[in-house]
Amino acid sequence: MSLRTGLFISVLLAALTTVGYGFFKGFVLWIALRAVWGIAWSLMRMGGYLTVIRYSDDTNRGRYMGTYNGLWRLGSLVGVLFGGFLVPMFGLQSVSIIFGMMALAGLPLIAASISPGKASGTHQLELPHGKTKTVCSLQVKKIVISGLIISLLHAVFGATLTYLIDTSYPEGIPWFGLIIGSTVLGGVLTALRCAWEPFLARWFGQRTDGPRGRLPLFMLSLAGAAAGYALLPWQLPLGIWIVIVIFVMITSTALGTIMDAMASDAAKSTSVITVMTAYSVSTDLGAAIGPTLIYWVVGSQYGVTSMYLACAAVFVLIGLWYWKEYVAKGRVYLGEKAEVS
């Protein structure tokens, strides 16, 4: 299947399922629509990764990946905001049709922007004579495992943000004479991250395209995330605590962008579809496991505190795992020196 065809299919499925929410009623039908939409989401996400890999090189891959991730998250924010405003005014059916038609606008954009050819038909990095790389190499395994674990740790934060606000500030947060609840504050902070992603993710990605490679900023982000997670579960002055939350979100933006760029580096020099599929599945799996782990500890004494301290320790361990590469290599993309074209 060509990259263009895969993107066409994903857009069509997304449009049809979105319109379907307005016409079909019942739990079973909505579950079926949600399952089909999940297929569309997976195809679209993979198509985005493969598009970045096809049209990028070592000098701009991080910047393109950051731009892609930022626009993806910003689109999610816009969809949630407009959906929340429009559904009470016009009804679910009308809004579903409008959003479905808007999705179809992507078809001519794909036709005009994506050239024909296999999704795997991307230029591979040239390797020294006699040196081969496989999808089972240590570098690829590290990326897949790291992606799963970091995605899990980020999911823990996302699943417990409002819970932390509730337990740390049970009487609400005063703001200009009003009392803001945990849901409102959590939503505002999450929306803030979605708003800065197109700019900050692109900036982080561009920094890793420089001569020092991706590992220095990756290691720094891991250290920052570890410090932030270690401080989050404690009851601190509200202003300081919010600053820590924002700092943790910034490290999440950095780590997500850099991990995606490192995965695309590995895919470019091995097997694009195989590596990116394994990486995408691992990050999705981590995002699903994270909230499940939280349900086991929420409510128990020191449960959430222990979980966050454990998460901080895991960030440190991941950093130690990459430390040898960080020290040994000057120009590092994925544990190996790469020439910049």
C-alpha positions as CSV (number, residue, x, y, z in Angstrom):
1,M,0.0,0.0,0.0
2,S,1.3,3.5,-0.9
3,L,1.6,6.2,1.7
4,R,-0.9,8.3,-0.1
5,T,-3.5,5.4,-0.3
6,G,-3.1,4.8,3.5
7,L,-3.7,8.4,4.3
8,F,-6.8,8.5,2.0
9,I,-8.2,5.5,3.8
10,S,-7.6,7.0,7.2
11,V,-9.3,10.2,6.3
12,L,-12.3,8.5,4.8
13,L,-12.7,6.2,7.8
14,A,-12.4,9.2,10.2
15,A,-15.0,11.2,8.3
16,L,-17.4,8.3,8.0
17,T,-17.2,7.4,11.7
18,T,-17.5,11.0,12.8
19,V,-20.7,11.4,10.8
20,G,-21.8,8.0,12.1
21,Y,-21.9,9.3,15.7
22,G,-24.7,11.7,14.6
23,F,-26.8,9.1,12.9
24,F,-26.4,5.8,14.8
25,K,-27.7,5.3,18.3
26,G,-27.0,2.6,20.8
27,F,-24.0,1.4,22.8
28,V,-23.1,-1.5,20.5
29,L,-23.1,0.7,17.4
30,W,-21.0,3.4,19.1
31,I,-18.5,0.8,20.2
32,A,-18.3,-0.4,16.6
33,L,-17.8,3.2,15.4
34,R,-15.2,3.8,18.0
35,A,-13.3,0.6,16.9
36,V,-13.3,1.7,13.3
37,W,-12.2,5.2,14.3
38,G,-9.3,3.6,16.2
39,I,-8.2,2.0,13.0
40,A,-8.4,5.4,11.2
41,W,-6.5,7.0,14.0
42,S,-3.7,4.4,13.8
43,L,-3.4,4.7,10.1
44,M,-3.3,8.5,10.3
45,R,-0.7,8.5,13.1
46,M,1.5,6.1,11.2
47,G,1.0,8.0,8.0
48,G,2.2,11.2,9.7
49,Y,5.3,9.5,11.0
50,L,6.1,8.0,7.6
51,T,5.5,11.4,5.9
52,V,7.9,13.1,8.2
53,I,10.5,10.4,7.6
54,R,10.1,10.5,3.8
55,Y,10.4,14.3,3.5
56,S,13.1,14.9,6.1
57,D,16.8,14.3,6.6
58,D,19.3,14.4,9.5
59,T,19.3,18.2,9.5
60,N,15.6,18.8,9.9
61,R,13.9,15.6,11.1
62,G,13.5,16.7,14.7
63,R,12.0,20.0,13.7
64,Y,9.5,18.3,11.3
65,M,8.6,15.8,13.9
66,G,8.1,18.5,16.5
67,T,5.9,20.5,14.1
68,Y,3.8,17.4,13.3
69,N,3.3,16.5,17.0
70,G,2.5,20.1,17.9
71,L,-0.1,20.4,15.1
72,W,-1.6,17.1,16.1
73,R,-2.1,18.1,19.7
74,L,-3.3,21.6,18.7
75,G,-5.9,20.0,16.5
76,S,-7.1,17.9,19.4
77,L,-7.5,21.0,21.5
78,V,-9.5,22.9,18.8
79,G,-11.7,19.9,18.2
80,V,-12.5,19.5,21.9
81,L,-13.2,23.3,22.4
82,F,-15.4,23.7,19.3
83,G,-17.2,20.5,19.9
84,G,-17.9,21.5,23.5
85,F,-19.4,24.8,22.3
86,L,-21.2,23.7,19.2
87,V,-22.9,20.5,20.4
88,P,-25.2,22.2,23.0
89,M,-26.1,24.9,20.4
90,F,-26.7,22.8,17.3
91,G,-26.9,19.2,18.4
92,L,-24.7,16.2,18.0
93,Q,-25.9,15.2,14.6
94,S,-25.3,18.6,13.0
95,V,-21.9,18.9,14.6
96,S,-20.9,15.4,13.6
97,I,-21.8,16.1,9.9
98,I,-19.8,19.4,10.0
99,F,-16.7,17.8,11.5
100,G,-17.0,14.8,9.1
101,M,-17.1,17.2,6.1
102,M,-14.2,19.1,7.4
103,A,-12.2,15.9,7.6
104,L,-12.8,15.3,3.9
105,A,-11.0,18.5,3.2
106,G,-7.8,16.5,3.9
107,L,-8.2,14.4,0.7
108,P,-7.2,17.1,-1.8
109,L,-4.4,18.2,0.5
110,I,-3.0,14.6,0.5
111,A,-3.4,14.4,-3.2
112,A,-1.5,17.6,-3.8
113,S,1.2,17.1,-1.2
114,I,2.1,13.4,-1.0
115,S,3.9,11.9,-4.0
116,P,3.0,8.3,-5.1
117,G,5.1,5.4,-3.9
118,K,5.3,2.8,-1.3
119,A,5.2,3.9,2.4
120,S,8.5,2.1,2.9
121,G,10.1,3.8,-0.1
122,T,12.2,6.2,1.9
123,H,15.9,6.8,1.5
124,Q,17.9,4.8,4.0
125,L,21.0,6.2,5.8
126,E,24.2,4.8,4.2
127,L,26.2,2.6,6.5
128,P,29.9,1.8,6.5
129,H,30.9,-1.1,4.2
130,G,30.3,-4.5,5.9
131,K,28.0,-3.0,8.6
132,T,24.4,-4.1,8.7
133,K,21.5,-3.0,10.9
134,T,18.4,-5.0,11.6
135,V,15.1,-4.2,13.2
136,C,16.2,-6.4,16.2
137,S,19.3,-4.3,16.9
138,L,20.0,-3.1,20.4
139,Q,19.4,0.5,19.3
140,V,15.9,-0.3,18.0
141,K,15.1,-2.4,21.1
142,K,16.1,0.5,23.3
143,I,13.9,2.9,21.5
144,V,10.9,0.7,21.6
145,I,11.3,-0.1,25.3
146,S,12.1,3.5,26.2
147,G,9.0,4.6,24.2
148,L,6.8,2.2,26.1
149,I,8.1,3.2,29.6
150,I,8.1,7.0,29.0
151,S,4.6,6.8,27.5
152,L,3.5,4.9,30.6
153,L,5.1,7.5,32.9
154,H,3.4,10.3,31.1
155,A,0.1,8.5,31.2
156,V,0.4,8.3,35.0
157,F,0.7,12.0,35.2
158,G,-2.2,12.6,32.9
159,A,-4.5,10.2,34.8
160,T,-3.7,11.7,38.2
161,L,-3.4,15.4,37.6
162,T,-6.9,16.3,38.8
163,Y,-6.6,13.7,41.6
164,L,-3.5,15.4,42.8
165,I,-5.2,18.8,42.8
166,D,-8.2,17.4,44.7
167,T,-6.1,15.8,47.4
168,S,-3.6,18.6,47.8
169,Y,-6.1,21.4,47.6
170,P,-9.5,19.9,48.6
171,E,-11.2,23.2,49.3
172,G,-10.6,24.5,45.7
173,I,-8.3,27.1,44.3
174,P,-9.2,30.8,44.9
175,W,-9.1,33.0,41.8
176,F,-10.3,36.6,41.7
177,G,-13.0,35.9,44.3
178,L,-14.0,32.6,42.7
179,I,-13.3,29.0,43.7
180,I,-11.9,26.9,40.9
181,G,-12.3,23.1,41.1
182,S,-9.7,20.5,40.2
183,T,-11.3,19.7,36.9
184,V,-11.2,23.3,35.7
185,L,-7.6,23.8,36.7
186,G,-6.6,20.5,35.2
187,G,-8.3,21.3,32.0
188,V,-6.7,24.8,31.8
189,L,-3.2,23.3,32.4
190,T,-3.8,20.6,29.7
191,A,-5.1,23.2,27.3
192,L,-2.0,25.3,27.9
193,R,0.2,22.4,26.9
194,C,-1.8,21.8,23.7
195,A,-1.5,25.5,22.9
196,W,2.3,25.7,23.2
197,E,3.0,22.3,21.5
198,P,3.3,23.6,17.9
199,F,5.9,26.1,19.0
200,L,7.8,24.4,21.8
201,A,7.8,20.9,20.3
202,R,9.2,22.3,17.0
203,W,11.8,24.3,19.0
204,F,12.9,21.2,20.9
205,G,13.1,19.2,17.7
206,Q,15.2,21.8,16.0
207,R,17.6,21.9,18.9
208,T,18.3,18.2,18.5
209,D,19.0,18.6,14.8
210,G,22.2,20.5,15.7
211,P,25.7,19.1,15.7
212,R,25.4,17.6,19.2
213,G,22.5,15.4,18.3
214,R,19.5,14.3,20.3
215,L,21.0,12.7,23.4
216,P,22.2,15.8,25.4
217,L,18.7,17.4,25.4
218,F,17.1,13.9,25.9
219,M,19.2,13.3,29.0
220,L,18.5,16.8,30.3
221,S,14.8,16.3,29.8
222,L,14.9,13.0,31.7
223,A,16.6,14.6,34.6
224,G,14.1,17.4,34.6
225,A,11.2,15.0,34.5
226,A,12.6,13.0,37.4
227,A,12.9,16.1,39.5
228,G,9.4,17.2,38.6
229,Y,7.8,13.9,39.4
230,A,9.6,13.7,42.7
231,L,8.1,17.0,43.7
232,L,4.6,16.7,42.4
233,P,2.9,14.5,45.1
234,W,3.8,16.9,48.0
235,Q,1.6,19.6,49.2
236,L,3.4,22.8,48.3
237,P,2.3,26.4,48.0
238,L,-0.1,26.6,45.0
239,G,1.9,28.9,42.9
240,I,5.1,26.8,43.2
241,W,3.1,23.6,42.6
242,I,1.6,24.9,39.4
243,V,5.1,26.0,38.2
244,I,6.2,22.4,38.8
245,V,3.3,21.0,36.8
246,I,4.0,23.3,33.9
247,F,7.7,22.3,34.1
248,V,6.7,18.6,34.0
249,M,4.5,19.3,31.0
250,I,7.4,21.0,29.2
251,T,9.7,18.0,29.8
252,S,6.9,15.8,28.5
253,T,6.8,17.8,25.3
254,A,10.6,17.6,25.0
255,L,10.7,13.8,25.6
256,G,7.8,13.0,23.3
257,T,9.4,15.0,20.4
258,I,12.9,13.6,21.0
259,M,11.7,10.0,21.3
260,D,9.7,10.3,18.1
261,A,12.7,11.8,16.3
262,M,15.0,9.1,17.6
263,A,12.6,6.4,16.5
264,S,12.4,8.0,13.1
265,D,16.3,8.0,12.9
266,A,16.3,4.3,13.7
267,A,13.5,3.6,11.1
268,K,15.4,5.6,8.5
269,S,18.4,3.4,8.8
270,T,16.6,0.0,9.1
271,S,13.0,-0.8,8.2
272,V,10.7,2.2,8.2
273,I,7.4,0.5,8.6
274,T,8.5,-2.2,10.9
275,V,10.3,0.1,13.4
276,M,7.7,2.8,13.4
277,T,4.9,0.3,13.8
278,A,6.7,-1.4,16.8
279,Y,7.4,2.0,18.3
280,S,3.8,3.3,17.8
281,V,2.4,0.1,19.3
282,S,4.7,0.3,22.3
283,T,3.8,4.0,23.1
284,D,0.1,3.2,22.8
285,L,0.5,0.2,25.1
286,G,2.4,2.4,27.6
287,A,-0.4,5.0,27.5
288,A,-2.9,2.3,28.3
289,I,-0.9,0.6,31.1
290,G,-0.2,3.8,33.0
291,P,-3.8,4.6,34.1
292,T,-4.3,0.9,35.0
293,L,-1.4,1.0,37.4
294,I,-2.8,4.1,39.0
295,Y,-6.1,2.4,39.8
296,W,-4.2,-0.1,41.9
297,V,-2.7,2.5,44.2
298,V,-5.2,5.3,44.3
299,G,-6.8,5.4,47.7
300,S,-4.1,3.5,49.6
301,Q,-2.0,5.4,52.1
302,Y,1.0,7.0,50.3
303,G,0.0,5.1,47.2
304,V,0.2,8.0,44.7
305,T,3.2,9.5,46.4
306,S,5.0,6.2,46.1
307,M,4.0,5.9,42.5
308,Y,5.4,9.3,41.6
309,L,8.7,8.7,43.4
310,A,8.9,5.3,41.6
311,C,8.3,7.1,38.3
312,A,11.0,9.6,39.1
313,A,13.4,6.7,39.8
314,V,12.5,5.1,36.5
315,F,13.3,8.4,34.6
316,V,16.7,8.3,36.3
317,L,17.3,4.6,35.3
318,I,16.4,5.4,31.7
319,G,19.0,8.2,31.8
320,L,21.6,5.8,33.2
321,W,20.7,3.4,30.4
322,Y,21.7,6.0,27.8
323,W,24.6,7.5,29.8
324,K,27.3,5.3,28.2
325,E,26.2,6.4,24.7
326,Y,26.0,10.0,25.9
327,V,29.6,10.0,27.1
328,A,31.1,7.9,24.3
329,K,29.6,9.6,21.3
330,G,29.9,13.1,20.0
331,R,27.4,13.1,17.2
332,V,24.6,10.8,18.4
333,Y,21.3,10.0,16.9
334,L,20.6,6.5,18.2
335,G,23.8,5.3,19.8
336,E,25.8,5.6,16.6
337,K,27.6,8.4,14.8
338,A,25.7,9.6,11.7
339,E,26.9,12.0,9.1
340,V,24.8,15.0,8.4
341,S,23.9,15.3,4.8
